[in-house]
């Protein structure tokens, strides 16, 4: 029985080699035209030949041409591949504008929490001055006009607020600070 099975396997391999020799170019051209991707087309042709190897009786049953059967298998595999792609979410390629996350952002989160806690320890007047000068980017005269206080007061409150922040940090600095 094993001798018969070995002969059958050799015959099947010869069949697949013959199929590829006779119809491989047509199958590859058809798959490439349908997919627009040579590598994907080669995969489809390989799968079609595997199916021919698994179902040799379908090729010799006398119903239509072998090439038509192979091209139908190729078309069905392409349709399956396209449907599978449509079922998955679209992959986003990396580009200079969409780069992957390069580092862990947890240190920035910790820094913002530490700074927020330190700012909460300041008086509202000191926070307002720092907000005007550092967050909004106003000059001292602009901040003074915005807050309705003299420019000298903006300078002294800013100086005092920064000194209090430094003291609240003590020996520890935010993680991102060097």
Sine and cosine of phi, psi and omega as CSV:
sin_phi,cos_phi,sin_psi,cos_psi,sin_omega,cos_omega
0.00,0.00,-0.63,0.78,-0.01,-1.00
-0.92,0.38,-0.54,0.84,0.06,-1.00
-0.90,0.43,-0.62,0.79,0.02,-1.00
-0.93,0.36,-0.65,0.76,0.02,-1.00
-0.90,0.43,-0.64,0.77,0.01,-1.00
-0.91,0.42,-0.67,0.75,0.04,-1.00
-0.90,0.44,-0.63,0.78,0.01,-1.00
-0.89,0.45,-0.67,0.74,-0.01,-1.00
-0.91,0.42,-0.68,0.74,0.03,-1.00
-0.90,0.44,-0.64,0.76,0.02,-1.00
-0.91,0.41,-0.66,0.76,0.02,-1.00
-0.90,0.43,-0.67,0.75,0.03,-1.00
-0.90,0.44,-0.66,0.76,0.04,-1.00
-0.90,0.44,-0.62,0.78,0.04,-1.00
-0.88,0.47,-0.72,0.69,-0.01,-1.00
-0.91,0.41,-0.65,0.76,0.04,-1.00
-0.88,0.47,-0.67,0.74,0.01,-1.00
-0.91,0.41,-0.68,0.73,0.03,-1.00
-0.86,0.51,-0.70,0.72,-0.01,-1.00
-0.91,0.41,-0.66,0.75,-0.01,-1.00
-0.89,0.46,-0.65,0.76,-0.07,-1.00
-1.00,0.08,-0.58,0.81,-0.16,-0.99
-0.86,-0.52,-0.06,1.00,-0.08,-1.00
-0.84,0.54,-0.71,0.70,-0.02,-1.00
-0.90,0.44,-0.67,0.74,0.00,-1.00
-0.91,0.41,-0.66,0.75,0.01,-1.00
-0.90,0.44,-0.71,0.70,-0.03,-1.00
-0.92,0.40,-0.67,0.75,0.03,-1.00
-0.89,0.46,-0.68,0.73,0.00,-1.00
-0.90,0.43,-0.73,0.68,-0.01,-1.00
-0.91,0.42,-0.64,0.76,0.02,-1.00
-0.91,0.42,-0.66,0.75,0.02,-1.00
-0.90,0.44,-0.63,0.78,-0.01,-1.00
-0.96,0.30,-0.64,0.77,-0.09,-1.00
-1.00,-0.05,-0.51,0.86,-0.08,-1.00
0.96,0.27,0.30,0.96,-0.05,-1.00
-0.59,-0.81,0.92,-0.39,-0.09,-1.00
-0.90,0.44,-0.67,0.74,-0.02,-1.00
-0.89,0.45,-0.69,0.72,0.03,-1.00
-0.91,0.42,-0.60,0.80,0.02,-1.00
-0.91,0.42,-0.64,0.77,0.04,-1.00
-0.88,0.47,-0.64,0.77,0.05,-1.00
-0.89,0.46,-0.66,0.75,0.00,-1.00
-0.91,0.42,-0.70,0.72,0.01,-1.00
-0.89,0.46,-0.67,0.74,0.02,-1.00
-0.88,0.48,-0.70,0.71,0.01,-1.00
-0.90,0.43,-0.62,0.78,0.03,-1.00
-0.89,0.45,-0.64,0.77,0.02,-1.00
-0.93,0.36,-0.56,0.83,0.08,-1.00
-0.90,0.44,-0.67,0.74,0.03,-1.00
-0.91,0.42,-0.59,0.81,0.06,-1.00
-0.91,0.41,-0.63,0.77,0.01,-1.00
-0.91,0.42,-0.62,0.78,0.00,-1.00
-0.96,0.26,-0.44,0.90,-0.06,-1.00
-0.82,-0.58,0.87,0.50,-0.05,-1.00
-0.90,0.44,-0.43,0.90,0.00,-1.00
-0.92,0.40,-0.48,0.88,0.01,-1.00
-0.92,0.40,-0.42,0.91,-0.05,-1.00
-0.99,0.13,-0.46,0.89,-0.11,-0.99
-0.91,-0.41,0.39,0.92,-0.05,-1.00
-1.00,0.08,-0.06,1.00,0.07,-1.00
0.99,0.10,0.03,1.00,0.01,-1.00
-0.99,-0.12,1.00,-0.08,0.04,-1.00
0.99,0.16,0.01,-1.00,-0.06,-1.00
-1.00,0.06,0.39,-0.92,0.02,-1.00
-0.92,0.40,-0.66,0.75,-0.01,-1.00
-0.88,0.48,-0.67,0.74,0.01,-1.00
-0.88,0.47,-0.66,0.75,0.01,-1.00
-0.90,0.44,-0.71,0.70,-0.01,-1.00
-0.90,0.45,-0.69,0.72,0.00,-1.00
-0.93,0.37,-0.52,0.85,0.09,-1.00
-0.92,0.39,-0.67,0.75,0.05,-1.00
-0.88,0.47,-0.69,0.73,0.03,-1.00
-0.86,0.50,-0.73,0.68,-0.01,-1.00
-0.87,0.49,-0.70,0.72,0.01,-1.00
-0.89,0.45,-0.63,0.77,0.04,-1.00
-0.92,0.40,-0.63,0.78,0.04,-1.00
-0.90,0.44,-0.70,0.72,0.02,-1.00
-0.87,0.49,-0.69,0.72,0.04,-1.00
-0.87,0.50,-0.67,0.74,-0.01,-1.00
-0.91,0.43,-0.68,0.74,0.00,-1.00
-0.92,0.40,-0.67,0.74,0.03,-1.00
-0.90,0.45,-0.64,0.77,0.01,-1.00
-0.90,0.43,-0.64,0.76,0.05,-1.00
-0.90,0.44,-0.65,0.76,-0.02,-1.00
-0.93,0.38,-0.47,0.88,-0.02,-1.00
-0.97,0.23,-0.40,0.91,0.01,-1.00
-1.00,0.00,0.47,-0.88,0.10,-1.00
-0.92,0.40,0.47,-0.88,-0.01,-1.00
-0.91,0.41,0.71,-0.70,0.04,-1.00
-0.99,0.12,0.64,-0.77,0.00,-1.00
-0.97,-0.22,0.85,-0.52,-0.01,-1.00
-0.97,0.22,0.51,-0.86,0.07,-1.00
-0.96,0.28,0.63,-0.77,0.07,-1.00
-0.55,-0.83,0.15,-0.99,0.01,-1.00
-0.86,0.51,-0.45,0.89,-0.01,-1.00
-1.00,0.02,-0.38,0.92,0.03,-1.00
-0.84,-0.55,0.98,0.18,-0.01,-1.00
-1.00,-0.01,0.47,-0.88,0.03,-1.00
-0.93,0.36,0.29,-0.96,0.04,-1.00
-0.89,0.45,0.85,-0.52,-0.10,-1.00
-1.00,0.07,-0.47,0.88,-0.06,-1.00
-0.54,-0.84,0.18,-0.98,0.02,-1.00
-0.96,0.28,0.76,-0.65,-0.04,-1.00
-1.00,-0.09,0.13,0.99,-0.04,-1.00
-0.90,0.44,-0.55,0.84,0.00,-1.00
-0.91,0.42,-0.59,0.81,0.04,-1.00
-0.92,0.40,-0.60,0.80,0.04,-1.00
-0.91,0.42,-0.70,0.71,0.02,-1.00
-0.89,0.46,-0.69,0.72,0.03,-1.00
-0.84,0.54,-0.71,0.71,-0.03,-1.00
-0.91,0.42,-0.57,0.82,0.04,-1.00
-0.92,0.38,-0.70,0.72,-0.01,-1.00
-0.89,0.45,-0.71,0.71,0.00,-1.00
-0.91,0.41,-0.66,0.75,0.01,-1.00
-0.87,0.49,-0.69,0.72,0.03,-1.00
-0.89,0.46,-0.64,0.77,0.01,-1.00
-0.92,0.40,-0.65,0.76,0.03,-1.00
-0.91,0.41,-0.58,0.81,0.03,-1.00
-0.90,0.43,-0.40,0.92,0.02,-1.00
-0.98,0.20,-0.20,0.98,0.00,-1.00
-1.00,0.07,0.35,-0.94,0.09,-1.00
-0.95,0.32,0.38,-0.93,0.02,-1.00
-0.84,0.54,-0.58,0.82,-0.01,-1.00
-0.91,0.42,-0.66,0.75,0.01,-1.00
-0.93,0.37,-0.67,0.75,0.03,-1.00
-0.88,0.48,-0.67,0.74,-0.02,-1.00
-0.87,0.49,-0.67,0.74,0.00,-1.00
-0.90,0.43,-0.72,0.69,0.01,-1.00
-0.89,0.46,-0.63,0.78,0.02,-1.00
-0.88,0.47,-0.71,0.70,-0.03,-1.00
-0.91,0.41,-0.70,0.71,-0.11,-0.99
-0.99,0.17,-0.72,0.70,-0.14,-0.99
-0.99,-0.11,-0.61,0.79,-0.03,-1.00
-1.00,0.07,-0.65,0.76,-0.02,-1.00
-1.00,-0.02,-0.22,0.97,0.07,-1.00
0.97,0.26,0.37,0.93,0.01,-1.00
-0.97,0.24,0.50,-0.87,0.13,-0.99
-0.97,0.25,0.16,-0.99,0.01,-1.00
-0.86,0.51,-0.74,0.67,0.02,-1.00
-0.88,0.47,-0.60,0.80,0.02,-1.00
-0.92,0.40,-0.68,0.73,0.02,-1.00
-0.90,0.44,-0.65,0.76,0.01,-1.00
-0.88,0.48,-0.70,0.71,0.00,-1.00
-0.91,0.42,-0.66,0.75,-0.01,-1.00
-0.90,0.44,-0.65,0.76,-0.05,-1.00
-1.00,0.02,-0.24,0.97,0.00,-1.00
0.96,0.28,0.57,0.82,0.01,-1.00
-0.77,-0.64,0.31,-0.95,0.02,-1.00
-0.92,0.40,0.46,-0.89,0.00,-1.00
-0.86,0.51,-0.61,0.79,0.02,-1.00
-0.88,0.48,-0.58,0.81,0.02,-1.00
-0.93,0.37,-0.62,0.78,0.05,-1.00
-0.87,0.49,-0.71,0.71,-0.01,-1.00
-0.89,0.45,-0.72,0.69,-0.04,-1.00
-0.93,0.36,-0.64,0.77,0.04,-1.00
-0.91,0.41,-0.63,0.77,0.01,-1.00
-0.89,0.45,-0.73,0.68,0.00,-1.00
-0.87,0.49,-0.74,0.68,-0.02,-1.00
-0.90,0.44,-0.67,0.74,-0.01,-1.00
-0.90,0.45,-0.68,0.73,0.02,-1.00
-0.91,0.42,-0.63,0.78,0.03,-1.00
-0.91,0.42,-0.65,0.76,0.03,-1.00
-0.91,0.41,-0.62,0.79,0.05,-1.00
-0.89,0.45,-0.72,0.69,0.02,-1.00
-0.85,0.53,-0.68,0.73,0.01,-1.00
-0.91,0.41,-0.60,0.80,-0.01,-1.00
-0.93,0.37,-0.48,0.88,0.05,-1.00
-0.97,0.24,-0.47,0.88,-0.01,-1.00
0.86,0.52,-0.75,-0.66,0.01,-1.00
-0.99,0.17,-0.35,0.94,-0.03,-1.00
-1.00,0.07,0.61,-0.79,0.06,-1.00
-0.87,-0.49,0.37,-0.93,0.11,-0.99
-0.82,0.57,0.49,-0.87,-0.10,-1.00
-0.84,0.55,-0.64,0.77,-0.06,-1.00
-0.98,0.21,-0.21,0.98,-0.04,-1.00
-0.98,0.20,0.60,-0.80,-0.02,-1.00
-0.94,-0.34,0.00,0.00,0.00,0.00
